[in-house]
Amino acid sequence: MVRWSRISSILLAAVVLAGIALPGTAAARYTVEPVTEEYTGEWHDFEENTFWDLSP
């Protein structure tokens, strides 16, 4: 009985520590920049694919 109590207390401590540590990394911010400076920001028209255009 003592063994299960020890395992559950270790498991509880691990869950609490993970809950404290993970939100800090989840709230980290990052920025995204274009690869080249020649980015024009233009929109390109793509060809529309319908269901009937797909191969069986």
mmCIF entry with sequence, helices, sheets and N, C-alpha, C, O atoms, coordinates in Angstrom:
data_MODEL
# 
_entry.id   MODEL 
# 
_entity.id                         1 
_entity.type                       polymer 
_entity.pdbx_number_of_molecules   1 
# 
_entity_poly.entity_id                      1 
_entity_poly.type                           'polypeptide(L)' 
_entity_poly.nstd_linkage                   no 
_entity_poly.nstd_monomer                   no 
_entity_poly.pdbx_seq_one_letter_code       MVRWSRISSILLAAVVLAGIALPGTAAARYTVEPVTEEYTGEWHDFEENTFWDLSP 
_entity_poly.pdbx_seq_one_letter_code_can   MVRWSRISSILLAAVVLAGIALPGTAAARYTVEPVTEEYTGEWHDFEENTFWDLSP 
_entity_poly.pdbx_strand_id                 A 
# 
loop_
_entity_poly_seq.entity_id 
_entity_poly_seq.num 
_entity_poly_seq.mon_id 
_entity_poly_seq.hetero 
1 1  MET n 
1 2  VAL n 
1 3  ARG n 
1 4  TRP n 
1 5  SER n 
1 6  ARG n 
1 7  ILE n 
1 8  SER n 
1 9  SER n 
1 10 ILE n 
1 11 LEU n 
1 12 LEU n 
1 13 ALA n 
1 14 ALA n 
1 15 VAL n 
1 16 VAL n 
1 17 LEU n 
1 18 ALA n 
1 19 GLY n 
1 20 ILE n 
1 21 ALA n 
1 22 LEU n 
1 23 PRO n 
1 24 GLY n 
1 25 THR n 
1 26 ALA n 
1 27 ALA n 
1 28 ALA n 
1 29 ARG n 
1 30 TYR n 
1 31 THR n 
1 32 VAL n 
1 33 GLU n 
1 34 PRO n 
1 35 VAL n 
1 36 THR n 
1 37 GLU n 
1 38 GLU n 
1 39 TYR n 
1 40 THR n 
1 41 GLY n 
1 42 GLU n 
1 43 TRP n 
1 44 HIS n 
1 45 ASP n 
1 46 PHE n 
1 47 GLU n 
1 48 GLU n 
1 49 ASN n 
1 50 THR n 
1 51 PHE n 
1 52 TRP n 
1 53 ASP n 
1 54 LEU n 
1 55 SER n 
1 56 PRO n 
# 
_struct_asym.id          A 
_struct_asym.entity_id   1 
# 
loop_
_struct_conf.conf_type_id 
_struct_conf.id 
_struct_conf.pdbx_PDB_helix_id 
_struct_conf.beg_label_comp_id 
_struct_conf.beg_label_asym_id 
_struct_conf.beg_label_seq_id 
_struct_conf.pdbx_beg_PDB_ins_code 
_struct_conf.end_label_comp_id 
_struct_conf.end_label_asym_id 
_struct_conf.end_label_seq_id 
_struct_conf.pdbx_end_PDB_ins_code 
_struct_conf.beg_auth_comp_id 
_struct_conf.beg_auth_asym_id 
_struct_conf.beg_auth_seq_id 
_struct_conf.end_auth_comp_id 
_struct_conf.end_auth_asym_id 
_struct_conf.end_auth_seq_id 
_struct_conf.pdbx_PDB_helix_class 
_struct_conf.details 
_struct_conf.pdbx_PDB_helix_length 
HELX_P HELX_P1 AA1 VAL A 2  ? ALA A 26 ? VAL A 2  ALA A 26 1 ? 25 
HELX_P HELX_P2 AA2 PHE A 51 ? ASP A 53 ? PHE A 51 ASP A 53 5 ? 3  
# 
_struct_conf_type.id          HELX_P 
_struct_conf_type.criteria    ? 
_struct_conf_type.reference   ? 
# 
loop_
_atom_site.group_PDB 
_atom_site.id 
_atom_site.type_symbol 
_atom_site.label_atom_id 
_atom_site.label_alt_id 
_atom_site.label_comp_id 
_atom_site.label_asym_id 
_atom_site.label_entity_id 
_atom_site.label_seq_id 
_atom_site.pdbx_PDB_ins_code 
_atom_site.Cartn_x 
_atom_site.Cartn_y 
_atom_site.Cartn_z 
_atom_site.occupancy 
_atom_site.B_iso_or_equiv 
_atom_site.pdbx_formal_charge 
_atom_site.auth_seq_id 
_atom_site.auth_comp_id 
_atom_site.auth_asym_id 
_atom_site.auth_atom_id 
_atom_site.pdbx_PDB_model_num 
ATOM 1   N N  . MET A 1 1  ? 0.815   -1.187 0.000   1.00 0.00 ? 1  MET A N  1 
ATOM 2   C CA . MET A 1 1  ? 0.000   0.000  0.000   1.00 0.00 ? 1  MET A CA 1 
ATOM 3   C C  . MET A 1 1  ? 0.861   1.255  0.000   1.00 0.00 ? 1  MET A C  1 
ATOM 4   O O  . MET A 1 1  ? 0.507   2.262  -0.614  1.00 0.00 ? 1  MET A O  1 
ATOM 5   N N  . VAL A 1 2  ? 1.992   1.190  0.690   1.00 0.00 ? 2  VAL A N  1 
ATOM 6   C CA . VAL A 1 2  ? 2.879   2.340  0.759   1.00 0.00 ? 2  VAL A CA 1 
ATOM 7   C C  . VAL A 1 2  ? 3.479   2.619  -0.622  1.00 0.00 ? 2  VAL A C  1 
ATOM 8   O O  . VAL A 1 2  ? 3.706   3.775  -0.979  1.00 0.00 ? 2  VAL A O  1 
ATOM 9   N N  . ARG A 1 3  ? 3.735   1.561  -1.396  1.00 0.00 ? 3  ARG A N  1 
ATOM 10  C CA . ARG A 1 3  ? 4.339   1.702  -2.709  1.00 0.00 ? 3  ARG A CA 1 
ATOM 11  C C  . ARG A 1 3  ? 3.429   2.490  -3.646  1.00 0.00 ? 3  ARG A C  1 
ATOM 12  O O  . ARG A 1 3  ? 3.910   3.371  -4.360  1.00 0.00 ? 3  ARG A O  1 
ATOM 13  N N  . TRP A 1 4  ? 2.125   2.199  -3.663  1.00 0.00 ? 4  TRP A N  1 
ATOM 14  C CA . TRP A 1 4  ? 1.188   2.913  -4.527  1.00 0.00 ? 4  TRP A CA 1 
ATOM 15  C C  . TRP A 1 4  ? 1.054   4.369  -4.097  1.00 0.00 ? 4  TRP A C  1 
ATOM 16  O O  . TRP A 1 4  ? 0.879   5.250  -4.939  1.00 0.00 ? 4  TRP A O  1 
ATOM 17  N N  . SER A 1 5  ? 1.132   4.622  -2.826  1.00 0.00 ? 5  SER A N  1 
ATOM 18  C CA . SER A 1 5  ? 1.057   5.986  -2.328  1.00 0.00 ? 5  SER A CA 1 
ATOM 19  C C  . SER A 1 5  ? 2.272   6.787  -2.787  1.00 0.00 ? 5  SER A C  1 
ATOM 20  O O  . SER A 1 5  ? 2.143   7.951  -3.166  1.00 0.00 ? 5  SER A O  1 
ATOM 21  N N  . ARG A 1 6  ? 3.425   6.179  -2.755  1.00 0.00 ? 6  ARG A N  1 
ATOM 22  C CA . ARG A 1 6  ? 4.647   6.850  -3.191  1.00 0.00 ? 6  ARG A CA 1 
ATOM 23  C C  . ARG A 1 6  ? 4.607   7.113  -4.694  1.00 0.00 ? 6  ARG A C  1 
ATOM 24  O O  . ARG A 1 6  ? 4.988   8.193  -5.145  1.00 0.00 ? 6  ARG A O  1 
ATOM 25  N N  . ILE A 1 7  ? 4.150   6.135  -5.468  1.00 0.00 ? 7  ILE A N  1 
ATOM 26  C CA . ILE A 1 7  ? 4.059   6.299  -6.921  1.00 0.00 ? 7  ILE A CA 1 
ATOM 27  C C  . ILE A 1 7  ? 3.076   7.408  -7.270  1.00 0.00 ? 7  ILE A C  1 
ATOM 28  O O  . ILE A 1 7  ? 3.347   8.226  -8.149  1.00 0.00 ? 7  ILE A O  1 
ATOM 29  N N  . SER A 1 8  ? 1.952   7.439  -6.597  1.00 0.00 ? 8  SER A N  1 
ATOM 30  C CA . SER A 1 8  ? 0.958   8.465  -6.901  1.00 0.00 ? 8  SER A CA 1 
ATOM 31  C C  . SER A 1 8  ? 1.445   9.851  -6.486  1.00 0.00 ? 8  SER A C  1 
ATOM 32  O O  . SER A 1 8  ? 1.139   10.833 -7.162  1.00 0.00 ? 8  SER A O  1 
ATOM 33  N N  . SER A 1 9  ? 2.182   9.950  -5.411  1.00 0.00 ? 9  SER A N  1 
ATOM 34  C CA . SER A 1 9  ? 2.698   11.262 -5.007  1.00 0.00 ? 9  SER A CA 1 
ATOM 35  C C  . SER A 1 9  ? 3.776   11.750 -5.968  1.00 0.00 ? 9  SER A C  1 
ATOM 36  O O  . SER A 1 9  ? 3.856   12.947 -6.243  1.00 0.00 ? 9  SER A O  1 
ATOM 37  N N  . ILE A 1 10 ? 4.608   10.842 -6.485  1.00 0.00 ? 10 ILE A N  1 
ATOM 38  C CA . ILE A 1 10 ? 5.620   11.220 -7.475  1.00 0.00 ? 10 ILE A CA 1 
ATOM 39  C C  . ILE A 1 10 ? 4.941   11.636 -8.779  1.00 0.00 ? 10 ILE A C  1 
ATOM 40  O O  . ILE A 1 10 ? 5.348   12.607 -9.418  1.00 0.00 ? 10 ILE A O  1 
ATOM 41  N N  . LEU A 1 11 ? 3.918   10.903 -9.163  1.00 0.00 ? 11 LEU A N  1 
ATOM 42  C CA . LEU A 1 11 ? 3.177   11.243 -10.370 1.00 0.00 ? 11 LEU A CA 1 
ATOM 43  C C  . LEU A 1 11 ? 2.489   12.601 -10.241 1.00 0.00 ? 11 LEU A C  1 
ATOM 44  O O  . LEU A 1 11 ? 2.491   13.392 -11.184 1.00 0.00 ? 11 LEU A O  1 
ATOM 45  N N  . LEU A 1 12 ? 1.912   12.867 -9.100  1.00 0.00 ? 12 LEU A N  1 
ATOM 46  C CA . LEU A 1 12 ? 1.273   14.155 -8.858  1.00 0.00 ? 12 LEU A CA 1 
ATOM 47  C C  . LEU A 1 12 ? 2.289   15.288 -8.920  1.00 0.00 ? 12 LEU A C  1 
ATOM 48  O O  . LEU A 1 12 ? 2.010   16.336 -9.503  1.00 0.00 ? 12 LEU A O  1 
ATOM 49  N N  . ALA A 1 13 ? 3.448   15.094 -8.333  1.00 0.00 ? 13 ALA A N  1 
ATOM 50  C CA . ALA A 1 13 ? 4.493   16.115 -8.362  1.00 0.00 ? 13 ALA A CA 1 
ATOM 51  C C  . ALA A 1 13 ? 4.971   16.356 -9.793  1.00 0.00 ? 13 ALA A C  1 
ATOM 52  O O  . ALA A 1 13 ? 5.225   17.500 -10.171 1.00 0.00 ? 13 ALA A O  1 
ATOM 53  N N  . ALA A 1 14 ? 5.097   15.304 -10.589 1.00 0.00 ? 14 ALA A N  1 
ATOM 54  C CA . ALA A 1 14 ? 5.529   15.447 -11.981 1.00 0.00 ? 14 ALA A CA 1 
ATOM 55  C C  . ALA A 1 14 ? 4.502   16.215 -12.801 1.00 0.00 ? 14 ALA A C  1 
ATOM 56  O O  . ALA A 1 14 ? 4.871   17.050 -13.626 1.00 0.00 ? 14 ALA A O  1 
ATOM 57  N N  . VAL A 1 15 ? 3.229   15.946 -12.588 1.00 0.00 ? 15 VAL A N  1 
ATOM 58  C CA . VAL A 1 15 ? 2.175   16.651 -13.316 1.00 0.00 ? 15 VAL A CA 1 
ATOM 59  C C  . VAL A 1 15 ? 2.146   18.117 -12.931 1.00 0.00 ? 15 VAL A C  1 
ATOM 60  O O  . VAL A 1 15 ? 1.981   18.978 -13.795 1.00 0.00 ? 15 VAL A O  1 
ATOM 61  N N  . VAL A 1 16 ? 2.304   18.416 -11.657 1.00 0.00 ? 16 VAL A N  1 
ATOM 62  C CA . VAL A 1 16 ? 2.303   19.810 -11.197 1.00 0.00 ? 16 VAL A CA 1 
ATOM 63  C C  . VAL A 1 16 ? 3.505   20.557 -11.765 1.00 0.00 ? 16 VAL A C  1 
ATOM 64  O O  . VAL A 1 16 ? 3.363   21.690 -12.223 1.00 0.00 ? 16 VAL A O  1 
ATOM 65  N N  . LEU A 1 17 ? 4.678   19.945 -11.744 1.00 0.00 ? 17 LEU A N  1 
ATOM 66  C CA . LEU A 1 17 ? 5.864   20.603 -12.295 1.00 0.00 ? 17 LEU A CA 1 
ATOM 67  C C  . LEU A 1 17 ? 5.755   20.804 -13.804 1.00 0.00 ? 17 LEU A C  1 
ATOM 68  O O  . LEU A 1 17 ? 6.187   21.832 -14.324 1.00 0.00 ? 17 LEU A O  1 
ATOM 69  N N  . ALA A 1 18 ? 5.184   19.835 -14.505 1.00 0.00 ? 18 ALA A N  1 
ATOM 70  C CA . ALA A 1 18 ? 4.992   19.989 -15.945 1.00 0.00 ? 18 ALA A CA 1 
ATOM 71  C C  . ALA A 1 18 ? 3.978   21.085 -16.239 1.00 0.00 ? 18 ALA A C  1 
ATOM 72  O O  . ALA A 1 18 ? 4.136   21.832 -17.205 1.00 0.00 ? 18 ALA A O  1 
ATOM 73  N N  . GLY A 1 19 ? 2.954   21.188 -15.426 1.00 0.00 ? 19 GLY A N  1 
ATOM 74  C CA . GLY A 1 19 ? 1.965   22.239 -15.606 1.00 0.00 ? 19 GLY A CA 1 
ATOM 75  C C  . GLY A 1 19 ? 2.519   23.623 -15.361 1.00 0.00 ? 19 GLY A C  1 
ATOM 76  O O  . GLY A 1 19 ? 2.059   24.595 -15.959 1.00 0.00 ? 19 GLY A O  1 
ATOM 77  N N  . ILE A 1 20 ? 3.496   23.721 -14.492 1.00 0.00 ? 20 ILE A N  1 
ATOM 78  C CA . ILE A 1 20 ? 4.129   25.009 -14.226 1.00 0.00 ? 20 ILE A CA 1 
ATOM 79  C C  . ILE A 1 20 ? 5.112   25.356 -15.346 1.00 0.00 ? 20 ILE A C  1 
ATOM 80  O O  . ILE A 1 20 ? 5.198   26.515 -15.750 1.00 0.00 ? 20 ILE A O  1 
ATOM 81  N N  . ALA A 1 21 ? 5.843   24.379 -15.844 1.00 0.00 ? 21 ALA A N  1 
ATOM 82  C CA . ALA A 1 21 ? 6.898   24.634 -16.827 1.00 0.00 ? 21 ALA A CA 1 
ATOM 83  C C  . ALA A 1 21 ? 6.353   24.849 -18.236 1.00 0.00 ? 21 ALA A C  1 
ATOM 84  O O  . ALA A 1 21 ? 6.884   25.696 -18.955 1.00 0.00 ? 21 ALA A O  1 
ATOM 85  N N  . LEU A 1 22 ? 5.333   24.133 -18.660 1.00 0.00 ? 22 LEU A N  1 
ATOM 86  C CA . LEU A 1 22 ? 4.877   24.191 -20.042 1.00 0.00 ? 22 LEU A CA 1 
ATOM 87  C C  . LEU A 1 22 ? 4.201   25.498 -20.444 1.00 0.00 ? 22 LEU A C  1 
ATOM 88  O O  . LEU A 1 22 ? 4.450   25.951 -21.561 1.00 0.00 ? 22 LEU A O  1 
ATOM 89  N N  . PRO A 1 23 ? 3.378   26.133 -19.637 1.00 0.00 ? 23 PRO A N  1 
ATOM 90  C CA . PRO A 1 23 ? 2.762   27.378 -20.103 1.00 0.00 ? 23 PRO A CA 1 
ATOM 91  C C  . PRO A 1 23 ? 3.781   28.470 -20.415 1.00 0.00 ? 23 PRO A C  1 
ATOM 92  O O  . PRO A 1 23 ? 3.508   29.320 -21.262 1.00 0.00 ? 23 PRO A O  1 
ATOM 93  N N  . GLY A 1 24 ? 4.911   28.480 -19.784 1.00 0.00 ? 24 GLY A N  1 
ATOM 94  C CA . GLY A 1 24 ? 5.941   29.463 -20.085 1.00 0.00 ? 24 GLY A CA 1 
ATOM 95  C C  . GLY A 1 24 ? 6.501   29.290 -21.480 1.00 0.00 ? 24 GLY A C  1 
ATOM 96  O O  . GLY A 1 24 ? 6.782   30.279 -22.157 1.00 0.00 ? 24 GLY A O  1 
ATOM 97  N N  . THR A 1 25 ? 6.668   28.066 -21.922 1.00 0.00 ? 25 THR A N  1 
ATOM 98  C CA . THR A 1 25 ? 7.176   27.835 -23.264 1.00 0.00 ? 25 THR A CA 1 
ATOM 99  C C  . THR A 1 25 ? 6.080   27.990 -24.298 1.00 0.00 ? 25 THR A C  1 
ATOM 100 O O  . THR A 1 25 ? 6.369   28.347 -25.440 1.00 0.00 ? 25 THR A O  1 
ATOM 101 N N  . ALA A 1 26 ? 4.844   27.736 -23.943 1.00 0.00 ? 26 ALA A N  1 
ATOM 102 C CA . ALA A 1 26 ? 3.752   27.873 -24.895 1.00 0.00 ? 26 ALA A CA 1 
ATOM 103 C C  . ALA A 1 26 ? 3.451   29.335 -25.186 1.00 0.00 ? 26 ALA A C  1 
ATOM 104 O O  . ALA A 1 26 ? 2.912   29.649 -26.248 1.00 0.00 ? 26 ALA A O  1 
ATOM 105 N N  . ALA A 1 27 ? 3.783   30.232 -24.273 1.00 0.00 ? 27 ALA A N  1 
ATOM 106 C CA . ALA A 1 27 ? 3.506   31.651 -24.466 1.00 0.00 ? 27 ALA A CA 1 
ATOM 107 C C  . ALA A 1 27 ? 4.655   32.379 -25.154 1.00 0.00 ? 27 ALA A C  1 
ATOM 108 O O  . ALA A 1 27 ? 4.599   33.598 -25.319 1.00 0.00 ? 27 ALA A O  1 
ATOM 109 N N  . ALA A 1 28 ? 5.691   31.655 -25.556 1.00 0.00 ? 28 ALA A N  1 
ATOM 110 C CA . ALA A 1 28 ? 6.834   32.292 -26.217 1.00 0.00 ? 28 ALA A CA 1 
ATOM 111 C C  . ALA A 1 28 ? 6.399   32.866 -27.558 1.00 0.00 ? 28 ALA A C  1 
ATOM 112 O O  . ALA A 1 28 ? 5.581   32.265 -28.254 1.00 0.00 ? 28 ALA A O  1 
ATOM 113 N N  . ARG A 1 29 ? 6.937   34.022 -27.925 1.00 0.00 ? 29 ARG A N  1 
ATOM 114 C CA . ARG A 1 29 ? 6.570   34.678 -29.173 1.00 0.00 ? 29 ARG A CA 1 
ATOM 115 C C  . ARG A 1 29 ? 7.707   34.563 -30.169 1.00 0.00 ? 29 ARG A C  1 
ATOM 116 O O  . ARG A 1 29 ? 8.871   34.423 -29.794 1.00 0.00 ? 29 ARG A O  1 
ATOM 117 N N  . TYR A 1 30 ? 7.353   34.625 -31.439 1.00 0.00 ? 30 TYR A N  1 
ATOM 118 C CA . TYR A 1 30 ? 8.345   34.610 -32.489 1.00 0.00 ? 30 TYR A CA 1 
ATOM 119 C C  . TYR A 1 30 ? 7.864   35.492 -33.628 1.00 0.00 ? 30 TYR A C  1 
ATOM 120 O O  . TYR A 1 30 ? 6.669   35.768 -33.742 1.00 0.00 ? 30 TYR A O  1 
ATOM 121 N N  . THR A 1 31 ? 8.783   35.932 -34.466 1.00 0.00 ? 31 THR A N  1 
ATOM 122 C CA . THR A 1 31 ? 8.439   36.757 -35.614 1.00 0.00 ? 31 THR A CA 1 
ATOM 123 C C  . THR A 1 31 ? 8.787   36.011 -36.883 1.00 0.00 ? 31 THR A C  1 
ATOM 124 O O  . THR A 1 31 ? 9.702   35.188 -36.905 1.00 0.00 ? 31 THR A O  1 
ATOM 125 N N  . VAL A 1 32 ? 8.054   36.303 -37.932 1.00 0.00 ? 32 VAL A N  1 
ATOM 126 C CA . VAL A 1 32 ? 8.279   35.677 -39.225 1.00 0.00 ? 32 VAL A CA 1 
ATOM 127 C C  . VAL A 1 32 ? 8.655   36.767 -40.209 1.00 0.00 ? 32 VAL A C  1 
ATOM 128 O O  . VAL A 1 32 ? 7.953   37.772 -40.328 1.00 0.00 ? 32 VAL A O  1 
ATOM 129 N N  . GLU A 1 33 ? 9.752   36.576 -40.909 1.00 0.00 ? 33 GLU A N  1 
ATOM 130 C CA . GLU A 1 33 ? 10.221  37.533 -41.890 1.00 0.00 ? 33 GLU A CA 1 
ATOM 131 C C  . GLU A 1 33 ? 10.386  36.841 -43.236 1.00 0.00 ? 33 GLU A C  1 
ATOM 132 O O  . GLU A 1 33 ? 10.665  35.643 -43.285 1.00 0.00 ? 33 GLU A O  1 
ATOM 133 N N  . PRO A 1 34 ? 10.217  37.576 -44.323 1.00 0.00 ? 34 PRO A N  1 
ATOM 134 C CA . PRO A 1 34 ? 10.427  36.966 -45.643 1.00 0.00 ? 34 PRO A CA 1 
ATOM 135 C C  . PRO A 1 34 ? 11.883  36.539 -45.817 1.00 0.00 ? 34 PRO A C  1 
ATOM 136 O O  . PRO A 1 34 ? 12.788  37.112 -45.210 1.00 0.00 ? 34 PRO A O  1 
ATOM 137 N N  . VAL A 1 35 ? 12.094  35.530 -46.651 1.00 0.00 ? 35 VAL A N  1 
ATOM 138 C CA . VAL A 1 35 ? 13.439  35.013 -46.877 1.00 0.00 ? 35 VAL A CA 1 
ATOM 139 C C  . VAL A 1 35 ? 14.287  36.036 -47.623 1.00 0.00 ? 35 VAL A C  1 
ATOM 140 O O  . VAL A 1 35 ? 15.460  36.228 -47.301 1.00 0.00 ? 35 VAL A O  1 
ATOM 141 N N  . THR A 1 36 ? 13.703  36.684 -48.605 1.00 0.00 ? 36 THR A N  1 
ATOM 142 C CA . THR A 1 36 ? 14.447  37.667 -49.384 1.00 0.00 ? 36 THR A CA 1 
ATOM 143 C C  . THR A 1 36 ? 13.824  39.041 -49.200 1.00 0.00 ? 36 THR A C  1 
ATOM 144 O O  . THR A 1 36 ? 12.676  39.166 -48.775 1.00 0.00 ? 36 THR A O  1 
ATOM 145 N N  . GLU A 1 37 ? 14.577  40.041 -49.517 1.00 0.00 ? 37 GLU A N  1 
ATOM 146 C CA . GLU A 1 37 ? 14.079  41.408 -49.440 1.00 0.00 ? 37 GLU A CA 1 
ATOM 147 C C  . GLU A 1 37 ? 13.237  41.757 -50.665 1.00 0.00 ? 37 GLU A C  1 
ATOM 148 O O  . GLU A 1 37 ? 12.589  42.804 -50.683 1.00 0.00 ? 37 GLU A O  1 
ATOM 149 N N  . GLU A 1 38 ? 13.234  40.908 -51.681 1.00 0.00 ? 38 GLU A N  1 
ATOM 150 C CA . GLU A 1 38 ? 12.509  41.183 -52.913 1.00 0.00 ? 38 GLU A CA 1 
ATOM 151 C C  . GLU A 1 38 ? 11.056  40.774 -52.844 1.00 0.00 ? 38 GLU A C  1 
ATOM 152 O O  . GLU A 1 38 ? 10.392  40.702 -53.878 1.00 0.00 ? 38 GLU A O  1 
ATOM 153 N N  . TYR A 1 39 ? 10.554  40.510 -51.686 1.00 0.00 ? 39 TYR A N  1 
ATOM 154 C CA . TYR A 1 39 ? 9.158   40.101 -51.528 1.00 0.00 ? 39 TYR A CA 1 
ATOM 155 C C  . TYR A 1 39 ? 8.254   41.252 -51.916 1.00 0.00 ? 39 TYR A C  1 
ATOM 156 O O  . TYR A 1 39 ? 8.351   42.343 -51.355 1.00 0.00 ? 39 TYR A O  1 
ATOM 157 N N  . THR A 1 40 ? 7.370   41.010 -52.880 1.00 0.00 ? 40 THR A N  1 
ATOM 158 C CA . THR A 1 40 ? 6.512   42.081 -53.377 1.00 0.00 ? 40 THR A CA 1 
ATOM 159 C C  . THR A 1 40 ? 5.167   42.109 -52.684 1.00 0.00 ? 40 THR A C  1 
ATOM 160 O O  . THR A 1 40 ? 4.504   43.146 -52.681 1.00 0.00 ? 40 THR A O  1 
ATOM 161 N N  . GLY A 1 41 ? 4.751   41.022 -52.109 1.00 0.00 ? 41 GLY A N  1 
ATOM 162 C CA . GLY A 1 41 ? 3.469   40.976 -51.431 1.00 0.00 ? 41 GLY A CA 1 
ATOM 163 C C  . GLY A 1 41 ? 2.293   40.833 -52.375 1.00 0.00 ? 41 GLY A C  1 
ATOM 164 O O  . GLY A 1 41 ? 1.152   41.057 -51.972 1.00 0.00 ? 41 GLY A O  1 
ATOM 165 N N  . GLU A 1 42 ? 2.544   40.467 -53.623 1.00 0.00 ? 42 GLU A N  1 
ATOM 166 C CA . GLU A 1 42 ? 1.473   40.322 -54.597 1.00 0.00 ? 42 GLU A CA 1 
ATOM 167 C C  . GLU A 1 42 ? 0.748   38.996 -54.406 1.00 0.00 ? 42 GLU A C  1 
ATOM 168 O O  . GLU A 1 42 ? 1.334   37.998 -53.987 1.00 0.00 ? 42 GLU A O  1 
ATOM 169 N N  . TRP A 1 43 ? -0.533  39.014 -54.724 1.00 0.00 ? 43 TRP A N  1 
ATOM 170 C CA . TRP A 1 43 ? -1.334  37.792 -54.697 1.00 0.00 ? 43 TRP A CA 1 
ATOM 171 C C  . TRP A 1 43 ? -1.283  37.147 -56.070 1.00 0.00 ? 43 TRP A C  1 
ATOM 172 O O  . TRP A 1 43 ? -1.328  37.833 -57.091 1.00 0.00 ? 43 TRP A O  1 
ATOM 173 N N  . HIS A 1 44 ? -1.189  35.849 -56.089 1.00 0.00 ? 44 HIS A N  1 
ATOM 174 C CA . HIS A 1 44 ? -1.148  35.110 -57.340 1.00 0.00 ? 44 HIS A CA 1 
ATOM 175 C C  . HIS A 1 44 ? -2.433  34.301 -57.464 1.00 0.00 ? 44 HIS A C  1 
ATOM 176 O O  . HIS A 1 44 ? -2.906  33.701 -56.498 1.00 0.00 ? 44 HIS A O  1 
ATOM 177 N N  . ASP A 1 45 ? -2.986  34.297 -58.676 1.00 0.00 ? 45 ASP A N  1 
ATOM 178 C CA . ASP A 1 45 ? -4.176  33.492 -58.931 1.00 0.00 ? 45 ASP A CA 1 
ATOM 179 C C  . ASP A 1 45 ? -3.746  32.056 -59.194 1.00 0.00 ? 45 ASP A C  1 
ATOM 180 O O  . ASP A 1 45 ? -2.934  31.789 -60.079 1.00 0.00 ? 45 ASP A O  1 
ATOM 181 N N  . PHE A 1 46 ? -4.293  31.152 -58.425 1.00 0.00 ? 46 PHE A N  1 
ATOM 182 C CA . PHE A 1 46 ? -3.990  29.742 -58.595 1.00 0.00 ? 46 PHE A CA 1 
ATOM 183 C C  . PHE A 1 46 ? -5.115  29.067 -59.360 1.00 0.00 ? 46 PHE A C  1 
ATOM 184 O O  . PHE A 1 46 ? -6.265  29.504 -59.318 1.00 0.00 ? 46 PHE A O  1 
ATOM 185 N N  . GLU A 1 47 ? -4.771  28.012 -60.049 1.00 0.00 ? 47 GLU A N  1 
ATOM 186 C CA . GLU A 1 47 ? -5.755  27.268 -60.820 1.00 0.00 ? 47 GLU A CA 1 
ATOM 187 C C  . GLU A 1 47 ? -6.649  26.478 -59.868 1.00 0.00 ? 47 GLU A C  1 
ATOM 188 O O  . GLU A 1 47 ? -6.159  25.792 -58.971 1.00 0.00 ? 47 GLU A O  1 
ATOM 189 N N  . GLU A 1 48 ? -7.940  26.576 -60.064 1.00 0.00 ? 48 GLU A N  1 
ATOM 190 C CA . GLU A 1 48 ? -8.881  25.892 -59.186 1.00 0.00 ? 48 GLU A CA 1 
ATOM 191 C C  . GLU A 1 48 ? -9.007  24.436 -59.608 1.00 0.00 ? 48 GLU A C  1 
ATOM 192 O O  . GLU A 1 48 ? -9.204  24.146 -60.788 1.00 0.00 ? 48 GLU A O  1 
ATOM 193 N N  . ASN A 1 49 ? -8.895  23.525 -58.657 1.00 0.00 ? 49 ASN A N  1 
ATOM 194 C CA . ASN A 1 49 ? -9.080  22.102 -58.904 1.00 0.00 ? 49 ASN A CA 1 
ATOM 195 C C  . ASN A 1 49 ? -10.415 21.690 -58.328 1.00 0.00 ? 49 ASN A C  1 
ATOM 196 O O  . ASN A 1 49 ? -10.687 21.904 -57.147 1.00 0.00 ? 49 ASN A O  1 
ATOM 197 N N  . THR A 1 50 ? -11.240 21.102 -59.159 1.00 0.00 ? 50 THR A N  1 
ATOM 198 C CA . THR A 1 50 ? -12.536 20.609 -58.692 1.00 0.00 ? 50 THR A CA 1 
ATOM 199 C C  . THR A 1 50 ? -12.435 19.110 -58.456 1.00 0.00 ? 50 THR A C  1 
ATOM 200 O O  . THR A 1 50 ? -11.420 18.481 -58.755 1.00 0.00 ? 50 THR A O  1 
ATOM 201 N N  . PHE A 1 51 ? -13.484 18.568 -57.926 1.00 0.00 ? 51 PHE A N  1 
ATOM 202 C CA . PHE A 1 51 ? -13.536 17.132 -57.649 1.00 0.00 ? 51 PHE A CA 1 
ATOM 203 C C  . PHE A 1 51 ? -13.356 16.322 -58.929 1.00 0.00 ? 51 PHE A C  1 
ATOM 204 O O  . PHE A 1 51 ? -12.714 15.271 -58.912 1.00 0.00 ? 51 PHE A O  1 
ATOM 205 N N  . TRP A 1 52 ? -13.915 16.801 -60.033 1.00 0.00 ? 52 TRP A N  1 
ATOM 206 C CA . TRP A 1 52 ? -13.878 16.051 -61.288 1.00 0.00 ? 52 TRP A CA 1 
ATOM 207 C C  . TRP A 1 52 ? -12.498 16.110 -61.940 1.00 0.00 ? 52 TRP A C  1 
ATOM 208 O O  . TRP A 1 52 ? -12.206 15.301 -62.820 1.00 0.00 ? 52 TRP A O  1 
ATOM 209 N N  . ASP A 1 53 ? -11.653 17.038 -61.533 1.00 0.00 ? 53 ASP A N  1 
ATOM 210 C CA . ASP A 1 53 ? -10.302 17.122 -62.084 1.00 0.00 ? 53 ASP A CA 1 
ATOM 211 C C  . ASP A 1 53 ? -9.351  16.104 -61.439 1.00 0.00 ? 53 ASP A C  1 
ATOM 212 O O  . ASP A 1 53 ? -8.282  15.833 -61.985 1.00 0.00 ? 53 ASP A O  1 
ATOM 213 N N  . LEU A 1 54 ? -9.718  15.555 -60.317 1.00 0.00 ? 54 LEU A N  1 
ATOM 214 C CA . LEU A 1 54 ? -8.845  14.616 -59.605 1.00 0.00 ? 54 LEU A CA 1 
ATOM 215 C C  . LEU A 1 54 ? -8.855  13.252 -60.262 1.00 0.00 ? 54 LEU A C  1 
ATOM 216 O O  . LEU A 1 54 ? -9.868  12.828 -60.819 1.00 0.00 ? 54 LEU A O  1 
ATOM 217 N N  . SER A 1 55 ? -7.732  12.568 -60.197 1.00 0.00 ? 55 SER A N  1 
ATOM 218 C CA . SER A 1 55 ? -7.654  11.227 -60.771 1.00 0.00 ? 55 SER A CA 1 
ATOM 219 C C  . SER A 1 55 ? -8.291  10.219 -59.814 1.00 0.00 ? 55 SER A C  1 
ATOM 220 O O  . SER A 1 55 ? -8.284  10.424 -58.600 1.00 0.00 ? 55 SER A O  1 
ATOM 221 N N  . PRO A 1 56 ? -8.841  9.131  -60.357 1.00 0.00 ? 56 PRO A N  1 
ATOM 222 C CA . PRO A 1 56 ? -9.508  8.134  -59.488 1.00 0.00 ? 56 PRO A CA 1 
ATOM 223 C C  . PRO A 1 56 ? -8.538  7.353  -58.646 1.00 0.00 ? 56 PRO A C  1 
ATOM 224 O O  . PRO A 1 56 ? -8.949  6.488  -57.873 1.00 0.00 ? 56 PRO A O  1 
# 
